Amino acid sequence: MKSCPKVIVIATIFACSFGSFAQTDQTSTTPVADRTKAAAFDPHDLTGIWVRGKIPKGNAPLSGNRPLLTAWGQAKFNAVRGSFTYSKAPGIAPPVAPEKEWNDPMLQCEPAGYPRVMLQIYAPLMRFIQTSNEVVEFFEWGHTFRDIWTDGRKPIDSPEPTFYGYSVGRWDGDTFVVDSNGFTDRTWTDPLGSPHSDQMTLHEAFRRLDHDHLTLVITLTDPKTYTKPWVSDTMDFNWAPKSPRSENEEFREDFCIYSEQSSFFKDVDPVGASDAPLKNKVQ
């Protein structure tokens, strides 16, 4: 596979789309492929590649209704030095800072973490693989995954802090419910720098509406950072046979290559070019 390190920085400003097609039956206005998929549809089967549908115009938070920050959360957010703004989320996006002050952890090849990996504008792609005791959620961004255990185990009170947390899942009717904790506080919640602490827990509700459509709502609870739970907008995903960003592989191998970060700023972003992402410290 071919790695694409330079996409890591420019990914926040480009969007992607993909087309679909199907053979049409002469006796019906409904495509044959669509009718076949509808017949085979199982609401408890999440298997396949899912592409974010209603991609926001910019790098989005969970929703525009971010709860008030606690004193601790506000102090952490005040330290954010962002490389972009989000005009439709007043009061959420940090002021744009000079390039030499940027402190986005991902500019130092830190993992996006969860839920931020679902909010990146350029690669909100995931693939579900279901087994008898877990659901594996694989992300194109960072070419990484998380385990969602479905063997009946309970959440661990104090798991080792990780970038993608410790997750257990169960079916509630046709809704796949996932509860997660054990997140390191080294990541941002979203590309805008919304903070979280190691007390953050997530409650997710995935629902497959039909063969081609999946929805997700995330509720973030973090009493150290926010004064009340933060409920996301409904995220829409479309089924795809392979990644729309790849010509010959199902998923691109999108790795952040630390040694190539500085060359990006010289070759792609010469305005204010420097090795700032290499020098800055994660806040």
C-alpha positions as CSV (number, residue, x, y, z in Angstrom):
1,M,0.0,0.0,0.0
2,K,1.0,3.5,-0.6
3,S,1.1,5.8,2.5
4,C,-0.2,9.4,2.2
5,P,1.4,11.4,5.0
6,K,0.8,14.8,3.6
7,V,-3.0,14.4,3.7
8,I,-2.8,14.7,7.5
9,V,-2.6,18.5,7.6
10,I,-4.6,19.5,4.5
11,A,-7.3,17.0,5.4
12,T,-9.1,19.5,7.4
13,I,-10.0,21.7,4.4
14,F,-11.0,19.3,1.7
15,A,-14.1,17.2,1.3
16,C,-14.7,14.1,-0.7
17,S,-17.7,12.5,-2.3
18,F,-18.5,9.4,-4.1
19,G,-21.0,8.3,-6.7
20,S,-23.1,5.2,-6.8
21,F,-24.7,3.3,-9.7
22,A,-27.0,0.3,-10.2
23,Q,-28.4,-1.6,-13.1
24,T,-32.1,-0.8,-13.7
25,D,-34.8,-3.4,-14.2
26,Q,-37.0,-2.6,-17.2
27,T,-40.2,-3.5,-15.3
28,S,-39.6,-1.3,-12.3
29,T,-38.4,2.2,-11.4
30,T,-36.4,0.7,-8.5
31,P,-32.9,-0.4,-9.5
32,V,-32.4,-4.2,-9.3
33,A,-29.3,-3.8,-7.1
34,D,-31.3,-1.6,-4.6
35,R,-34.1,-4.1,-4.4
36,T,-31.6,-7.0,-3.8
37,K,-29.9,-5.1,-1.0
38,A,-33.2,-4.2,0.6
39,A,-34.2,-7.8,0.6
40,A,-31.0,-8.8,2.2
41,F,-31.0,-6.0,4.8
42,D,-30.5,-7.0,8.4
43,P,-30.7,-4.2,11.0
44,H,-28.3,-6.0,13.3
45,D,-25.6,-6.4,10.7
46,L,-23.3,-3.3,10.6
47,T,-20.7,-5.0,8.4
48,G,-19.1,-2.9,5.7
49,I,-17.6,0.4,4.9
50,W,-19.5,3.6,5.9
51,V,-18.9,7.1,4.6
52,R,-20.0,10.2,6.4
53,G,-23.0,11.5,4.5
54,K,-23.8,15.1,5.5
55,I,-20.3,16.3,5.8
56,P,-20.2,19.7,7.6
57,K,-18.7,22.7,5.8
58,G,-15.6,22.9,7.9
59,N,-14.2,21.0,10.8
60,A,-17.2,20.4,13.1
61,P,-17.7,19.8,16.8
62,L,-20.2,17.2,18.0
63,S,-22.8,19.9,17.7
64,G,-23.1,23.7,17.9
65,N,-24.6,23.4,21.4
66,R,-21.5,22.7,23.3
67,P,-22.3,22.9,27.0
68,L,-20.6,25.5,29.2
69,L,-17.1,24.7,30.3
70,T,-16.1,24.3,33.9
71,A,-13.2,26.4,35.1
72,W,-10.8,23.5,34.4
73,G,-12.3,23.0,31.0
74,Q,-12.1,26.7,30.1
75,A,-8.4,26.9,31.2
76,K,-7.6,23.9,29.0
77,F,-9.5,25.4,26.0
78,N,-7.8,28.8,26.5
79,A,-4.5,27.1,25.8
80,V,-5.7,26.0,22.3
81,R,-3.9,27.7,19.4
82,G,-5.9,26.7,16.4
83,S,-5.0,26.7,12.7
84,F,-8.5,27.4,11.5
85,T,-11.9,28.7,12.6
86,Y,-15.4,27.5,12.2
87,S,-17.7,30.4,11.3
88,K,-21.0,28.5,12.0
89,A,-20.0,27.6,15.5
90,P,-19.5,31.0,17.3
91,G,-18.1,30.6,20.7
92,I,-16.8,27.1,20.0
93,A,-13.9,27.6,17.6
94,P,-10.7,29.1,19.0
95,P,-9.2,32.2,17.5
96,V,-6.9,31.5,14.6
97,A,-3.3,31.6,15.8
98,P,0.0,32.3,13.9
99,E,1.3,29.1,12.5
100,K,4.3,29.0,14.8
101,E,1.9,28.8,17.8
102,W,-0.3,25.9,16.5
103,N,-0.5,23.2,19.1
104,D,-3.0,20.7,17.5
105,P,-1.7,17.3,18.8
106,M,-2.3,15.8,15.3
107,L,0.3,18.1,13.8
108,Q,2.8,16.1,15.8
109,C,1.4,12.8,14.5
110,E,-0.6,12.1,17.7
111,P,-3.6,9.8,17.0
112,A,-6.9,11.6,16.4
113,G,-8.5,9.6,19.2
114,Y,-12.2,9.1,19.6
115,P,-14.6,10.8,18.9
116,R,-12.5,13.2,16.9
117,V,-11.7,10.6,14.3
118,M,-15.4,10.8,13.4
119,L,-15.3,14.5,12.9
120,Q,-12.5,15.0,10.5
121,I,-13.7,16.6,7.3
122,Y,-11.7,14.6,4.8
123,A,-11.8,11.0,6.0
124,P,-14.8,10.3,8.2
125,L,-14.7,6.7,7.0
126,M,-15.1,3.5,9.1
127,R,-15.5,-0.2,8.5
128,F,-17.3,-2.6,10.8
129,I,-16.3,-6.2,11.2
130,Q,-18.5,-8.3,13.4
131,T,-17.5,-11.5,15.2
132,S,-19.1,-13.6,17.9
133,N,-17.7,-11.6,20.8
134,E,-16.9,-8.2,19.4
135,V,-17.4,-5.5,16.8
136,V,-14.2,-4.1,15.3
137,E,-14.6,-0.5,14.1
138,F,-11.7,0.3,11.7
139,F,-10.9,3.9,10.7
140,E,-9.3,5.0,7.5
141,W,-7.9,8.0,9.3
142,G,-4.7,6.8,10.9
143,H,-5.4,3.2,9.7
144,T,-6.4,2.2,13.2
145,F,-9.3,0.6,15.0
146,R,-11.1,0.1,18.3
147,D,-12.6,-3.0,19.8
148,I,-16.2,-2.9,20.9
149,W,-16.8,-6.0,23.1
150,T,-20.1,-7.7,22.8
151,D,-19.5,-10.8,24.9
152,G,-21.6,-9.5,27.9
153,R,-18.7,-8.0,29.8
154,K,-19.3,-4.8,31.9
155,P,-17.3,-1.6,31.5
156,I,-14.0,-1.5,33.6
157,D,-14.0,1.1,36.3
158,S,-10.5,2.3,35.7
159,P,-9.1,1.0,32.5
160,E,-5.7,2.0,31.2
161,P,-6.1,5.4,29.5
162,T,-6.0,5.0,25.7
163,F,-6.6,7.2,22.6
164,Y,-9.7,5.2,21.6
165,G,-11.0,4.1,25.0
166,Y,-12.4,0.9,26.4
167,S,-15.8,0.0,24.8
168,V,-18.6,-2.5,25.3
169,G,-21.6,-2.8,23.1
170,R,-25.1,-4.4,23.1
171,W,-28.2,-4.4,21.1
172,D,-31.3,-2.6,22.3
173,G,-33.9,-3.5,19.8
174,D,-32.4,-2.4,16.4
175,T,-30.0,0.1,18.0
176,F,-26.4,-0.9,18.7
177,V,-25.5,0.8,22.0
178,V,-21.9,1.4,22.9
179,D,-20.5,2.7,26.2
180,S,-16.9,3.8,26.4
181,N,-14.5,5.1,29.0
182,G,-10.8,5.1,29.7
183,F,-9.8,7.9,27.4
184,T,-6.5,9.7,27.7
185,D,-6.9,13.5,27.9
186,R,-4.1,14.1,25.4
187,T,-6.5,14.4,22.5
188,W,-8.9,17.1,21.4
189,T,-12.6,16.2,21.2
190,D,-12.8,17.7,17.7
191,P,-10.6,19.7,15.2
192,L,-11.6,22.9,17.0
193,G,-9.8,22.0,20.2
194,S,-12.8,21.3,22.4
195,P,-11.2,19.7,25.4
196,H,-12.0,16.7,27.5
197,S,-10.5,15.0,30.6
198,D,-9.7,11.5,31.5
199,Q,-13.1,11.3,33.1
200,M,-14.9,11.5,29.7
201,T,-17.4,8.7,29.0
202,L,-19.3,8.2,25.7
203,H,-22.7,6.7,25.1
204,E,-23.3,5.9,21.4
205,A,-26.4,4.8,19.5
206,F,-25.8,3.3,16.0
207,R,-28.9,2.5,14.0
208,R,-28.9,0.9,10.5
209,L,-32.0,2.4,8.8
210,D,-31.7,0.3,5.6
211,H,-28.9,-1.3,3.6
212,D,-27.4,1.9,2.6
213,H,-27.9,4.2,5.6
214,L,-26.6,4.3,9.1
215,T,-27.0,7.0,11.8
216,L,-25.0,7.7,15.0
217,V,-25.7,9.9,18.0
218,I,-23.0,10.4,20.6
219,T,-23.5,11.7,24.2
220,L,-20.4,12.9,25.8
221,T,-20.3,13.1,29.6
222,D,-17.3,14.8,31.3
223,P,-18.1,16.5,34.6
224,K,-14.5,17.7,35.0
225,T,-14.8,19.6,31.7
226,Y,-18.5,20.4,30.9
227,T,-21.4,21.5,33.1
228,K,-23.7,18.9,31.5
229,P,-23.7,16.1,28.9
230,W,-23.0,17.1,25.3
231,V,-25.3,15.4,22.8
232,S,-24.1,15.3,19.2
233,D,-26.1,16.1,16.1
234,T,-27.2,13.0,14.3
235,M,-24.4,11.8,12.0
236,D,-25.4,10.1,8.8
237,F,-23.3,7.5,7.0
238,N,-23.7,5.8,3.6
239,W,-22.7,2.3,2.8
240,A,-19.9,2.0,0.2
241,P,-18.3,-1.1,-1.5
242,K,-14.8,0.5,-0.9
243,S,-13.2,3.7,0.2
244,P,-14.2,6.5,-2.3
245,R,-10.7,7.9,-1.7
246,S,-8.9,4.9,-3.1
247,E,-8.5,3.7,-6.6
248,N,-7.4,0.1,-5.9
249,E,-7.7,-0.6,-2.2
250,E,-10.7,-0.8,0.1
251,F,-9.0,1.6,2.6
252,R,-6.1,4.0,2.0
253,E,-3.1,3.7,4.3
254,D,-3.3,7.1,5.8
255,F,-0.4,7.4,8.3
256,C,1.0,10.5,9.7
257,I,4.7,10.4,9.0
258,Y,6.5,12.6,11.5
259,S,9.7,12.9,9.4
260,E,7.7,14.4,6.5
261,Q,5.8,17.0,8.4
262,S,8.3,19.9,7.8
263,S,8.5,19.1,4.1
264,F,4.7,19.6,3.9
265,F,5.0,23.2,5.0
266,K,7.8,23.9,2.5
267,D,6.1,22.2,-0.5
268,V,2.4,22.6,0.1
269,D,2.0,25.4,2.6
270,P,4.9,27.8,1.9
271,V,3.1,30.8,3.6
272,G,4.7,31.0,7.0
273,A,6.6,27.8,6.3
274,S,8.5,26.6,9.3
275,D,9.0,23.5,11.4
276,A,6.5,24.8,13.9
277,P,4.6,21.5,14.2
278,L,7.9,19.8,15.0
279,K,8.8,22.3,17.7
280,N,5.5,23.0,19.5
281,K,4.6,21.1,22.6
282,V,1.2,19.5,23.1
283,Q,-0.8,21.4,25.6
